[in-house]
Structures are given as structure tokens and as C-alpha cells.
Amino acid sequence: MPQRPAQSYANHVKKPWLFLAQVIGYVASAAIALLGLCFPGSTMGVCLIGTGLLLMAVINVSLTIKTRIYALTVQDRVIRLEMQLRLERVLPDDIKEAARGLSLRQLIALRFASDAELPELVRKVAEGSIASGSDIKQQVKDWQADHHRV
């Protein structure tokens, strides 16, 4: 993952330009389609309506993808917080510091482990004997289901 610049007051604001452009594009597409209604029965009217509806469909798909990304980002933040609290509660003091260095993907994979097996899995991840989310999940013996995912 590419390294992001350090965050400061000057650059901390997130500006959702793509989302704004999508919404403006959607409204413009609707306006194009409505403009086509001003020319009933003409080829130009049909073309304007078709163009507007096609643009609306494309923008609708992109908006759906964007909102899905927003939901998954929030879910990842909640999982990170949940796992930080859980690790603080479950882990022995000798591996708590190592657990602070786990990546988000590793935390997401570890959430499926029971409290009893979590310390040993965290130790293995911290030592580097298992690293990827898939490898971590395969090591889980007492799987804790998560039926509340987005």
C-alpha cells in the first residue's frame, strides 16, 4: 500500500469531489432527458431522452459502487475499534504491544477467532509465522461467525 503524506490541519479535510461530480452529472443527465421531452416525436427528442437515461444509468452504477465503498470503510473502522478493545481485554501483557502493530487486514481476519485462541494467533502473526488474512483465518479452530457484516 502506498505511503500517505502525514496528516495535518492543512490537509486533513476530505473533499468528496468525485461524489459531487457524480451527483451533478446525475442531475444534468436528468435535465438532458427532460429536455428531450420538449421535442416530442422528433429524432432529437428521442436521442436526448436516450442519452440522458444512459448517462443516468452509468452514474447510478458508479454512485452505487461509491456508497458501497463508504459502507465498507465505516465497517473497517468499526472492526478496528472492536478488535483494539477486544485485544486489550483478552491478550496477556507480554503481547499487547506487538498487537498494536497489526494491520487492519490482520485484525479483520483475527476477529473470527475465539477469545481462547486469540492470544496464540496474535503471537504467531506478531512473530511473522502467519501474515495474510487468509492464512490467519485458516488457523482459526473455533470460528466466531459474523452475521452483521455490511
DSSP file (Angstrom, degrees, kcal/mol; ACC not computed):
  #  RESIDUE AA STRUCTURE BP1 BP2  ACC     N-H-->O    O-->H-N    N-H-->O    O-->H-N    TCO  KAPPA ALPHA  PHI   PSI    X-CA   Y-CA   Z-CA
    1    1 A M              0   0    0      0, 0.0     3,-0.1     0, 0.0     2,-0.0   0.000 360.0 360.0 360.0 132.6    0.0    0.0    0.0
    2    2 A P        -     0   0    0      0, 0.0     2,-0.3     0, 0.0     0, 0.0  -0.315 360.0-107.6 -65.6 145.7    1.5    3.4   -0.9
    3    3 A Q        -     0   0    0      1,-0.0     0, 0.0    -2,-0.0     0, 0.0  -0.552  32.2-140.7 -74.2 132.1    2.6    5.6    1.9
    4    4 A R        -     0   0    0     -2,-0.3     3,-0.1     1,-0.1    -1,-0.0  -0.626  25.1 -99.8 -90.5 151.8    0.2    8.6    2.5
    5    5 A P        -     0   0    0      0, 0.0    -1,-0.1     0, 0.0     2,-0.0  -0.337  51.7 -85.9 -66.3 154.4    1.6   12.0    3.4
    6    6 A A        -     0   0    0      1,-0.1     2,-0.3    -2,-0.0     5,-0.1  -0.338  48.1-119.1 -60.6 138.8    1.5   12.9    7.1
    7    7 A Q        +     0   0    0     -3,-0.1     2,-0.3     3,-0.1    -1,-0.1  -0.614  42.6 159.5 -85.2 140.8   -1.9   14.4    8.1
    8    8 A S    >>  -     0   0    0     -2,-0.3     4,-1.0     1,-0.0     3,-0.5  -0.848  57.2 -87.8-144.0 179.4   -2.1   18.0    9.4
    9    9 A Y  T 34 S+     0   0    0     -2,-0.3     3,-0.5     1,-0.2     4,-0.3   0.884 124.2  56.9 -60.0 -36.9   -4.6   20.7    9.8
   10   10 A A  T 34 S+     0   0    0      1,-0.2    -1,-0.2     2,-0.1     3,-0.1   0.794 121.6  23.0 -67.0 -29.1   -3.7   22.0    6.3
   11   11 A N  T <4 S+     0   0    0     -3,-0.5    -1,-0.2     1,-0.1    -2,-0.2   0.247  92.8  97.1-124.2  14.5   -4.5   18.7    4.6
   12   12 A H     <  +     0   0    0     -4,-1.0     2,-0.3    -3,-0.5    -3,-0.1   0.724  57.6  98.4 -80.8 -19.9   -6.9   16.8    6.9
   13   13 A V        -     0   0    0     -4,-0.3     2,-0.6    -3,-0.1    -4,-0.0  -0.499  65.4-145.7 -73.1 131.2  -10.2   17.9    5.2
   14   14 A K        -     0   0    0     -2,-0.3    -2,-0.1     2,-0.0    -1,-0.1  -0.866   9.7-161.6 -99.0 123.2  -11.5   15.3    2.8
   15   15 A K        -     0   0    0     -2,-0.6     2,-2.4     1,-0.0     3,-0.3  -0.903   9.8-150.7-108.2 111.2  -13.2   16.7   -0.2
   16   16 A P     >  +     0   0    0      0, 0.0     4,-2.3     0, 0.0     5,-0.2  -0.377  35.1 155.5 -80.6  65.9  -15.5   14.2   -2.0
   17   17 A W  H  > S+     0   0    0     -2,-2.4     4,-2.8     1,-0.2     5,-0.2   0.887  70.1  52.7 -61.7 -40.4  -15.1   15.7   -5.5
   18   18 A L  H  > S+     0   0    0     -3,-0.3     4,-2.4     2,-0.2    -1,-0.2   0.930 110.2  47.8 -62.1 -44.3  -15.9   12.5   -7.3
   19   19 A F  H  > S+     0   0    0      2,-0.2     4,-2.3     1,-0.2    -1,-0.2   0.921 112.9  48.6 -62.8 -43.4  -19.2   12.1   -5.3
   20   20 A L  H  X S+     0   0    0     -4,-2.3     4,-2.6     1,-0.2     5,-0.2   0.912 111.4  49.9 -61.9 -43.3  -20.1   15.7   -6.0
   21   21 A A  H  X S+     0   0    0     -4,-2.8     4,-2.7     1,-0.2    -1,-0.2   0.884 109.7  51.9 -63.2 -38.1  -19.3   15.3   -9.7
   22   22 A Q  H  X S+     0   0    0     -4,-2.4     4,-2.3    -5,-0.2    -2,-0.2   0.923 110.9  46.6 -64.6 -43.5  -21.5   12.2   -9.8
   23   23 A V  H  X S+     0   0    0     -4,-2.3     4,-2.3     2,-0.2    -2,-0.2   0.929 114.3  46.9 -65.5 -44.9  -24.4   13.9   -8.2
   24   24 A I  H  X S+     0   0    0     -4,-2.6     4,-2.6     1,-0.2    -2,-0.2   0.911 112.6  50.9 -62.6 -41.3  -24.1   17.0  -10.5
   25   25 A G  H  X S+     0   0    0     -4,-2.7     4,-2.5    -5,-0.2    -1,-0.2   0.877 108.3  52.2 -62.5 -37.6  -23.8   14.6  -13.5
   26   26 A Y  H  X S+     0   0    0     -4,-2.3     4,-2.1     2,-0.2    -2,-0.2   0.928 111.3  45.7 -64.4 -45.0  -26.9   12.7  -12.4
   27   27 A V  H  X S+     0   0    0     -4,-2.3     4,-2.1     1,-0.2    -2,-0.2   0.905 113.3  50.2 -64.8 -41.3  -28.9   16.0  -12.2
   28   28 A A  H  X S+     0   0    0     -4,-2.6     4,-2.3     2,-0.2    -2,-0.2   0.890 109.0  52.3 -64.2 -38.8  -27.5   17.1  -15.6
   29   29 A S  H  X S+     0   0    0     -4,-2.5     4,-2.3     2,-0.2    -2,-0.2   0.907 109.2  49.3 -63.2 -41.9  -28.4   13.7  -17.1
   30   30 A A  H  X S+     0   0    0     -4,-2.1     4,-2.5     1,-0.2    -1,-0.2   0.893 109.9  51.9 -63.7 -38.8  -32.0   14.1  -15.9
   31   31 A A  H  X S+     0   0    0     -4,-2.1     4,-2.3     2,-0.2    -2,-0.2   0.890 108.7  50.7 -65.0 -39.0  -32.1   17.6  -17.3
   32   32 A I  H  X S+     0   0    0     -4,-2.3     4,-1.6     2,-0.2    -2,-0.2   0.930 111.6  47.6 -63.4 -45.0  -30.9   16.2  -20.7
   33   33 A A  H  X S+     0   0    0     -4,-2.3     4,-0.7     1,-0.2    -2,-0.2   0.907 113.0  48.4 -63.5 -41.2  -33.6   13.6  -20.7
   34   34 A L  H >< S+     0   0    0     -4,-2.5     3,-0.9     1,-0.2     4,-0.4   0.861 105.9  57.7 -67.4 -34.8  -36.3   16.1  -19.7
   35   35 A L  H >< S+     0   0    0     -4,-2.3     3,-1.6     1,-0.3     4,-0.3   0.865  98.2  61.7 -61.6 -34.7  -35.1   18.4  -22.5
   36   36 A G  H >< S+     0   0    0     -4,-1.6     3,-1.3     1,-0.3    -1,-0.3   0.791  92.8  64.3 -61.9 -26.6  -35.8   15.6  -24.9
   37   37 A L  T << S+     0   0    0     -3,-0.9    -1,-0.3    -4,-0.7    -2,-0.2   0.676  88.5  69.5 -70.5 -15.8  -39.5   15.8  -23.8
   38   38 A C  T <  S+     0   0    0     -3,-1.6    -1,-0.3    -4,-0.4    -2,-0.2   0.635  99.3  50.9 -74.3 -12.9  -39.6   19.3  -25.3
   39   39 A F  S X  S-     0   0    0     -3,-1.3     3,-1.6    -4,-0.3     6,-0.4  -0.558  82.8-169.6-122.8  66.4  -39.3   17.7  -28.7
   40   40 A P  T 3  S+     0   0    0      0, 0.0     3,-0.1     0, 0.0    -3,-0.1  -0.313  70.1   4.7 -63.6 134.6  -42.0   15.0  -28.8
   41   41 A G  T 3  S+     0   0    0      1,-0.3     2,-0.2     2,-0.1    -4,-0.1   0.371 102.1 118.1  79.2  -5.5  -41.8   12.6  -31.7
   42   42 A S  S <> S-     0   0    0     -3,-1.6     4,-2.0    -6,-0.2    -1,-0.3  -0.575  72.5-123.6 -94.6 159.3  -38.6   14.0  -33.1
   43   43 A T  H  > S+     0   0    0      1,-0.2     4,-2.5    -2,-0.2     5,-0.2   0.889 113.2  54.1 -64.1 -39.2  -35.4   12.2  -33.6
   44   44 A M  H  > S+     0   0    0      1,-0.2     4,-2.6     2,-0.2    -1,-0.2   0.906 107.3  50.6 -63.3 -41.2  -33.6   14.8  -31.5
   45   45 A G  H  > S+     0   0    0     -6,-0.4     4,-2.4     2,-0.2    -1,-0.2   0.922 111.5  47.4 -61.7 -45.0  -36.0   14.4  -28.6
   46   46 A V  H  X S+     0   0    0     -4,-2.0     4,-2.6     1,-0.2    -2,-0.2   0.903 112.6  49.9 -63.8 -41.5  -35.6   10.6  -28.7
   47   47 A C  H  X S+     0   0    0     -4,-2.5     4,-2.8     2,-0.2     5,-0.2   0.907 111.2  48.7 -64.4 -42.1  -31.8   11.0  -28.8
   48   48 A L  H  X S+     0   0    0     -4,-2.6     4,-2.7     2,-0.2     5,-0.2   0.923 113.1  47.0 -64.4 -44.1  -31.8   13.4  -25.8
   49   49 A I  H  X S+     0   0    0     -4,-2.4     4,-2.6     2,-0.2     5,-0.2   0.941 115.0  46.5 -62.6 -46.5  -34.0   11.1  -23.8
   50   50 A G  H  X S+     0   0    0     -4,-2.6     4,-2.4     2,-0.2    -2,-0.2   0.911 113.7  48.1 -62.3 -43.7  -31.9    8.1  -24.6
   51   51 A T  H  X S+     0   0    0     -4,-2.8     4,-2.6     2,-0.2     5,-0.2   0.926 112.8  48.5 -63.1 -45.3  -28.6    9.9  -23.9
   52   52 A G  H  X S+     0   0    0     -4,-2.7     4,-2.3    -5,-0.2    -2,-0.2   0.918 113.4  46.4 -61.6 -44.3  -29.9   11.3  -20.6
   53   53 A L  H  X S+     0   0    0     -4,-2.6     4,-2.1    -5,-0.2    -1,-0.2   0.884 112.0  50.9 -67.6 -37.9  -31.2    7.9  -19.5
   54   54 A L  H  X S+     0   0    0     -4,-2.4     4,-2.3    -5,-0.2    -2,-0.2   0.933 111.7  47.3 -64.0 -45.9  -27.9    6.2  -20.5
   55   55 A L  H  X S+     0   0    0     -4,-2.6     4,-2.7     1,-0.2     5,-0.2   0.900 110.8  52.6 -61.8 -40.5  -25.9    8.7  -18.5
   56   56 A M  H  X S+     0   0    0     -4,-2.3     4,-2.4    -5,-0.2    -1,-0.2   0.898 108.9  50.0 -62.2 -40.0  -28.2    8.3  -15.5
   57   57 A A  H  X S+     0   0    0     -4,-2.1     4,-2.0     2,-0.2    -2,-0.2   0.926 112.4  46.3 -64.8 -44.4  -27.7    4.5  -15.6
   58   58 A V  H  X S+     0   0    0     -4,-2.3     4,-2.1     1,-0.2    -2,-0.2   0.929 115.4  45.7 -64.3 -45.1  -23.9    4.8  -15.8
   59   59 A I  H  X S+     0   0    0     -4,-2.7     4,-2.7     1,-0.2     5,-0.2   0.866 109.0  56.8 -67.6 -35.0  -23.8    7.4  -13.0
   60   60 A N  H  X S+     0   0    0     -4,-2.4     4,-2.1    -5,-0.2    -1,-0.2   0.910 107.6  48.0 -61.7 -41.9  -26.2    5.3  -10.9
   61   61 A V  H  X S+     0   0    0     -4,-2.0     4,-2.2     2,-0.2    -2,-0.2   0.932 112.9  47.8 -63.2 -45.3  -23.8    2.3  -11.1
   62   62 A S  H  X S+     0   0    0     -4,-2.1     4,-2.3     1,-0.2    -2,-0.2   0.877 111.6  50.3 -66.4 -36.3  -20.8    4.5  -10.1
   63   63 A L  H  X S+     0   0    0     -4,-2.7     4,-2.6     2,-0.2    -1,-0.2   0.881 109.1  52.3 -66.4 -37.6  -22.8    6.0   -7.2
   64   64 A T  H  X S+     0   0    0     -4,-2.1     4,-1.8    -5,-0.2    -2,-0.2   0.920 110.8  46.9 -63.5 -43.7  -23.8    2.6   -6.0
   65   65 A I  H  X S+     0   0    0     -4,-2.2     4,-2.3     2,-0.2    -2,-0.2   0.925 112.3  50.7 -63.1 -44.6  -20.1    1.5   -6.1
   66   66 A K  H  X S+     0   0    0     -4,-2.3     4,-2.1     1,-0.2    -2,-0.2   0.908 110.3  48.1 -62.1 -43.3  -19.1    4.6   -4.2
   67   67 A T  H  X S+     0   0    0     -4,-2.6     4,-2.2     1,-0.2    -1,-0.2   0.848 109.8  53.6 -68.3 -31.8  -21.7    4.2   -1.5
   68   68 A R  H  X S+     0   0    0     -4,-1.8     4,-2.4     2,-0.2    -1,-0.2   0.910 107.7  50.5 -65.0 -41.9  -20.6    0.6   -1.1
   69   69 A I  H  X S+     0   0    0     -4,-2.3     4,-2.3     2,-0.2    -2,-0.2   0.906 109.0  52.1 -62.5 -41.2  -17.0    1.7   -0.6
   70   70 A Y  H  X S+     0   0    0     -4,-2.1     4,-2.2     1,-0.2    -2,-0.2   0.936 110.4  47.9 -59.3 -46.7  -18.2    4.2    2.0
   71   71 A A  H  X S+     0   0    0     -4,-2.2     4,-2.3     1,-0.2    -2,-0.2   0.902 112.2  48.5 -63.1 -41.7  -20.1    1.5    3.9
   72   72 A L  H  X S+     0   0    0     -4,-2.4     4,-2.4     2,-0.2    -1,-0.2   0.860 109.1  53.8 -67.9 -35.3  -17.1   -0.9    3.8
   73   73 A T  H  X S+     0   0    0     -4,-2.3     4,-1.9     2,-0.2    -2,-0.2   0.924 110.6  46.0 -64.0 -44.2  -14.8    1.9    5.0
   74   74 A V  H  X S+     0   0    0     -4,-2.2     4,-2.2     2,-0.2    -2,-0.2   0.912 111.5  52.6 -64.3 -41.7  -17.0    2.5    8.0
   75   75 A Q  H  X S+     0   0    0     -4,-2.3     4,-2.6     1,-0.2    -2,-0.2   0.914 108.0  51.0 -60.5 -42.5  -17.2   -1.2    8.7
   76   76 A D  H  X S+     0   0    0     -4,-2.4     4,-2.5     1,-0.2    -1,-0.2   0.887 109.1  51.0 -62.8 -38.8  -13.4   -1.5    8.7
   77   77 A R  H  X S+     0   0    0     -4,-1.9     4,-2.2     2,-0.2    -1,-0.2   0.902 111.0  48.2 -65.3 -40.3  -13.2    1.4   11.2
   78   78 A V  H  X S+     0   0    0     -4,-2.2     4,-3.0     2,-0.2    -2,-0.2   0.916 111.4  49.9 -66.3 -42.7  -15.7   -0.3   13.5
   79   79 A I  H  X S+     0   0    0     -4,-2.6     4,-2.9     2,-0.2     5,-0.2   0.915 109.3  52.2 -62.1 -42.7  -13.8   -3.7   13.2
   80   80 A R  H  X S+     0   0    0     -4,-2.5     4,-2.3     2,-0.2    -1,-0.2   0.940 113.4  43.8 -58.7 -47.1  -10.5   -1.9   14.0
   81   81 A L  H  X S+     0   0    0     -4,-2.2     4,-2.3     2,-0.2     5,-0.2   0.931 113.8  50.5 -64.1 -45.5  -12.0   -0.3   17.1
   82   82 A E  H  X S+     0   0    0     -4,-3.0     4,-2.4     1,-0.2    -2,-0.2   0.918 113.2  45.6 -58.1 -45.2  -13.8   -3.6   18.2
   83   83 A M  H  X S+     0   0    0     -4,-2.9     4,-3.1     2,-0.2     5,-0.3   0.863 109.0  54.9 -71.4 -35.1  -10.6   -5.6   17.8
   84   84 A Q  H  X S+     0   0    0     -4,-2.3     4,-1.9    -5,-0.2    -1,-0.2   0.933 112.9  43.6 -61.0 -43.9   -8.5   -3.0   19.7
   85   85 A L  H  X S+     0   0    0     -4,-2.3     4,-1.6     2,-0.2    -2,-0.2   0.911 115.7  48.1 -66.1 -42.3  -10.9   -3.2   22.6
   86   86 A R  H  X S+     0   0    0     -4,-2.4     4,-2.6    -5,-0.2     5,-0.3   0.913 111.6  48.6 -66.7 -43.0  -11.0   -7.0   22.4
   87   87 A L  H  X S+     0   0    0     -4,-3.1     4,-2.4     1,-0.2    -1,-0.2   0.889 109.3  53.3 -64.9 -38.6   -7.3   -7.4   22.2
   88   88 A E  H  < S+     0   0    0     -4,-1.9    -1,-0.2    -5,-0.3    -2,-0.2   0.866 115.6  41.3 -62.2 -35.7   -6.8   -5.1   25.2
   89   89 A R  H  < S+     0   0    0     -4,-1.6    -2,-0.2    -5,-0.1    -1,-0.2   0.859 124.7  33.1 -79.0 -38.0   -9.2   -7.2   27.2
   90   90 A V  H  < S+     0   0    0     -4,-2.6    -3,-0.2    -5,-0.1    -2,-0.2   0.823  96.4  86.3 -94.8 -35.5   -8.1  -10.7   26.1
   91   91 A L  S  < S-     0   0    0     -4,-2.4     2,-0.1    -5,-0.3     5,-0.1  -0.371  75.9-117.3 -77.0 145.5   -4.3  -10.5   25.5
   92   92 A P    >>  -     0   0    0      0, 0.0     3,-1.6     0, 0.0     4,-0.7  -0.419  35.2-106.2 -70.1 157.2   -1.7  -11.0   28.2
   93   93 A D  H >> S+     0   0    0      1,-0.3     3,-0.6     2,-0.2     4,-0.6   0.782 112.7  67.9 -58.0 -31.0    0.5   -8.0   28.8
   94   94 A D  H 34 S+     0   0    0      1,-0.2    -1,-0.3     2,-0.1     4,-0.2   0.710 110.5  31.7 -68.7 -19.2    3.6   -9.5   27.1
   95   95 A I  H <> S+     0   0    0     -3,-1.6     4,-1.8     2,-0.1    -1,-0.2   0.390  91.2  92.8-117.4   3.7    2.0   -9.4   23.6
   96   96 A K  H <X S+     0   0    0     -4,-0.7     4,-1.0    -3,-0.6    -2,-0.1   0.902  87.9  50.6 -62.1 -40.0   -0.2   -6.3   23.8
   97   97 A E  H >< S+     0   0    0     -4,-0.6     3,-0.7     1,-0.2     4,-0.4   0.912 109.5  50.1 -65.6 -41.3    2.5   -4.1   22.4
   98   98 A A  H >4 S+     0   0    0      1,-0.2     3,-1.2    -4,-0.2    -1,-0.2   0.848 104.6  59.5 -64.1 -33.5    3.1   -6.4   19.5
   99   99 A A  H >< S+     0   0    0     -4,-1.8     3,-1.5     1,-0.3    -1,-0.2   0.771  92.0  67.7 -67.7 -25.0   -0.7   -6.4   18.8
  100  100 A R  T << S+     0   0    0     -4,-1.0    -1,-0.3    -3,-0.7    -2,-0.2   0.717  95.7  57.2 -68.0 -18.3   -0.6   -2.7   18.3
  101  101 A G  T <  S+     0   0    0     -3,-1.2    -1,-0.3    -4,-0.4    -2,-0.2   0.385  79.1 119.6 -92.5   3.8    1.4   -3.2   15.1
  102  102 A L    <   -     0   0    0     -3,-1.5     2,-0.1    -4,-0.1    -3,-0.0  -0.419  63.7-121.2 -71.1 143.9   -1.1   -5.5   13.4
  103  103 A S     >  -     0   0    0     -2,-0.1     4,-2.4     1,-0.1     5,-0.2  -0.336  23.7-108.2 -77.9 165.1   -2.5   -4.3   10.1
  104  104 A L  H  > S+     0   0    0      1,-0.2     4,-2.6     2,-0.2     5,-0.2   0.911 120.5  53.5 -59.4 -43.1   -6.2   -3.7    9.5
  105  105 A R  H  > S+     0   0    0      1,-0.2     4,-1.8     2,-0.2    -1,-0.2   0.881 109.5  48.6 -61.6 -38.3   -6.4   -6.8    7.3
  106  106 A Q  H  > S+     0   0    0      2,-0.2     4,-2.4     1,-0.2    -1,-0.2   0.906 111.1  49.7 -68.6 -41.0   -4.8   -8.9   10.1
  107  107 A L  H  X S+     0   0    0     -4,-2.4     4,-1.2     2,-0.2    -2,-0.2   0.902 109.0  52.8 -62.5 -40.6   -7.3   -7.5   12.6
  108  108 A I  H  < S+     0   0    0     -4,-2.6     3,-0.3     1,-0.2     4,-0.2   0.901 112.1  45.0 -62.5 -40.5  -10.2   -8.3   10.3
  109  109 A A  H >< S+     0   0    0     -4,-1.8     3,-1.2     1,-0.2    -1,-0.2   0.881 110.1  54.8 -70.5 -37.6   -9.0  -11.9   10.0
  110  110 A L  H >< S+     0   0    0     -4,-2.4     3,-1.9     1,-0.2    -1,-0.2   0.713  88.0  78.2 -69.7 -20.0   -8.4  -12.3   13.7
  111  111 A R  T 3< S+     0   0    0     -4,-1.2    -1,-0.2     1,-0.3    -2,-0.1   0.717  85.7  62.2 -65.7 -17.2  -11.9  -11.2   14.6
  112  112 A F  T <  S+     0   0    0     -3,-1.2    32,-3.2    -4,-0.2    -1,-0.3   0.602  86.3  94.9 -82.2 -10.8  -13.2  -14.7   13.7
  113  113 A A  S <  S-     0   0    0     -3,-1.9    30,-0.1    30,-0.2    27,-0.0  -0.516  80.3-113.8 -81.8 148.2  -11.0  -16.4   16.4
  114  114 A S     >  -     0   0    0     28,-0.4     4,-1.3    -2,-0.2     3,-0.3  -0.316  29.3-107.8 -71.8 162.9  -12.4  -17.2   19.8
  115  115 A D  T  4 S+     0   0    0      1,-0.2    -1,-0.1     2,-0.2     3,-0.1   0.851 118.2  57.7 -59.6 -35.1  -11.1  -15.4   22.9
  116  116 A A  T  4 S+     0   0    0      1,-0.2     4,-0.3     2,-0.1    -1,-0.2   0.880 114.5  34.1 -66.5 -39.0   -9.3  -18.6   23.9
  117  117 A E  T  > S+     0   0    0     -3,-0.3     4,-1.9     1,-0.2    -1,-0.2   0.547  96.0  88.2 -95.0  -6.9   -7.3  -18.9   20.7
  118  118 A L  H  X S+     0   0    0     -4,-1.3     4,-2.7     1,-0.2     5,-0.3   0.907  83.1  53.9 -61.1 -46.1   -6.7  -15.3   20.0
  119  119 A P  H  > S+     0   0    0      0, 0.0     4,-2.2     0, 0.0    -1,-0.2   0.914 110.6  46.7 -57.8 -42.5   -3.5  -14.8   22.1
  120  120 A E  H  > S+     0   0    0     -4,-0.3     4,-2.2     2,-0.2    -2,-0.2   0.901 113.3  48.5 -67.1 -40.0   -1.7  -17.6   20.3
  121  121 A L  H  X S+     0   0    0     -4,-1.9     4,-2.5     2,-0.2    -1,-0.2   0.917 111.0  50.2 -65.9 -42.2   -2.8  -16.4   16.9
  122  122 A V  H  X S+     0   0    0     -4,-2.7     4,-2.9     1,-0.2    -2,-0.2   0.906 109.3  52.4 -61.7 -40.3   -1.7  -12.9   17.7
  123  123 A R  H  X S+     0   0    0     -4,-2.2     4,-2.1    -5,-0.3    -1,-0.2   0.924 110.1  48.0 -61.2 -44.6    1.6  -14.2   18.8
  124  124 A K  H  X>S+     0   0    0     -4,-2.2     5,-1.6     2,-0.2     6,-1.0   0.902 113.5  47.2 -63.7 -41.2    2.1  -16.1   15.5
  125  125 A V  H ><5S+     0   0    0     -4,-2.5     3,-0.5     1,-0.2    -2,-0.2   0.926 111.8  50.1 -66.3 -44.2    1.1  -13.1   13.5
  126  126 A A  H 3<5S+     0   0    0     -4,-2.9    -2,-0.2     1,-0.2    -1,-0.2   0.856 110.6  50.1 -63.0 -35.6    3.5  -10.8   15.5
  127  127 A E  H 3<5S-     0   0    0     -4,-2.1    -1,-0.2    -5,-0.2    -2,-0.2   0.694 114.1-120.1 -75.2 -19.2    6.3  -13.3   15.0
  128  128 A G  T <<5S+     0   0    0     -4,-1.0    -3,-0.2    -3,-0.5    -2,-0.1   0.512  79.0 122.4  93.4   5.4    5.7  -13.4   11.3
  129  129 A S  S   <S+     0   0    0     -5,-1.6     2,-0.3    -6,-0.2    -4,-0.2   0.788  86.1  22.3 -74.2 -24.6    4.9  -17.1   11.0
  130  130 A I        +     0   0    0     -6,-1.0    -2,-0.3    -9,-0.1    -1,-0.2  -0.994  68.8 154.3-134.5 143.4    1.5  -16.2    9.6
  131  131 A A        +     0   0    0     -2,-0.3    -1,-0.1    -3,-0.1    -2,-0.1   0.661  41.8  80.3-135.0 -46.4    0.7  -12.9    7.9
  132  132 A S  S  > S-     0   0    0      1,-0.1     4,-2.4   -23,-0.0     5,-0.2  -0.309  76.0-119.8 -76.5 156.3   -2.1  -12.8    5.3
  133  133 A G  H  > S+     0   0    0      1,-0.2     4,-2.5     2,-0.2     5,-0.2   0.888 114.5  51.8 -58.5 -40.9   -5.7  -12.6    6.3
  134  134 A S  H  > S+     0   0    0      2,-0.2     4,-1.9     1,-0.2    -1,-0.2   0.914 109.7  48.7 -64.4 -43.2   -6.4  -15.9    4.5
  135  135 A D  H  > S+     0   0    0      2,-0.2     4,-1.0     1,-0.2    -2,-0.2   0.901 111.8  50.1 -63.6 -40.4   -3.6  -17.7    6.4
  136  136 A I  H >X S+     0   0    0     -4,-2.4     3,-0.9     1,-0.2     4,-0.6   0.939 109.6  50.1 -63.4 -46.8   -4.9  -16.3    9.7
  137  137 A K  H >< S+     0   0    0     -4,-2.5     3,-0.9     1,-0.3    -1,-0.2   0.854 106.1  56.3 -61.4 -35.4   -8.4  -17.4    9.0
  138  138 A Q  H 3< S+     0   0    0     -4,-1.9    -1,-0.3     1,-0.2    -2,-0.2   0.752 103.3  55.9 -68.7 -22.6   -7.2  -20.9    8.1
  139  139 A Q  H << S+     0   0    0     -4,-1.0     2,-0.3    -3,-0.9    -1,-0.2   0.635  82.3 106.7 -82.1 -14.7   -5.6  -21.2   11.5
  140  140 A V    <<  +     0   0    0     -3,-0.9     3,-0.2    -4,-0.6   -27,-0.1  -0.486  40.8 175.6 -70.4 128.0   -8.8  -20.4   13.4
  141  141 A K  S    S+     0   0    0     -2,-0.3     2,-0.9     1,-0.2    -1,-0.2   0.812  74.5  45.2 -99.3 -40.9  -10.2  -23.6   15.1
  142  142 A D  S    S-     0   0    0    -28,-0.1   -28,-0.4     2,-0.0    -1,-0.2  -0.761  86.7-153.8-107.9  85.2  -13.2  -22.2   17.0
  143  143 A W        -     0   0    0     -2,-0.9     2,-0.7    -3,-0.2   -30,-0.2  -0.383   5.4-154.1 -68.6 127.1  -14.8  -19.9   14.3
  144  144 A Q        -     0   0    0    -32,-3.2    -1,-0.1    -2,-0.2    -2,-0.0  -0.898  21.6-136.1-101.8 108.1  -16.8  -17.0   15.6
  145  145 A A        -     0   0    0     -2,-0.7     2,-0.5     1,-0.1   -32,-0.0  -0.253   9.9-153.6 -67.1 150.2  -19.3  -16.1   13.0
  146  146 A D        +     0   0    0      1,-0.1     3,-0.5     2,-0.0    -1,-0.1  -0.897  22.6 165.2-125.1  99.3  -20.1  -12.5   12.0
  147  147 A H        +     0   0    0     -2,-0.5    -1,-0.1     1,-0.2    -2,-0.0   0.348  66.3  71.2 -95.2   5.5  -23.6  -12.3   10.6
  148  148 A H        +     0   0    0      2,-0.0    -1,-0.2     0, 0.0     2,-0.0   0.101  65.7 132.4-110.4  21.8  -23.7   -8.5   10.8
  149  149 A R              0   0    0     -3,-0.5    -3,-0.0     1,-0.1     0, 0.0  -0.342 360.0 360.0 -71.0 155.6  -21.3   -7.6    8.1
  150  150 A V              0   0    0    -79,-0.1    -1,-0.1   -78,-0.1   -78,-0.1   0.444 360.0 360.0 -79.3 360.0  -22.3   -5.0    5.5
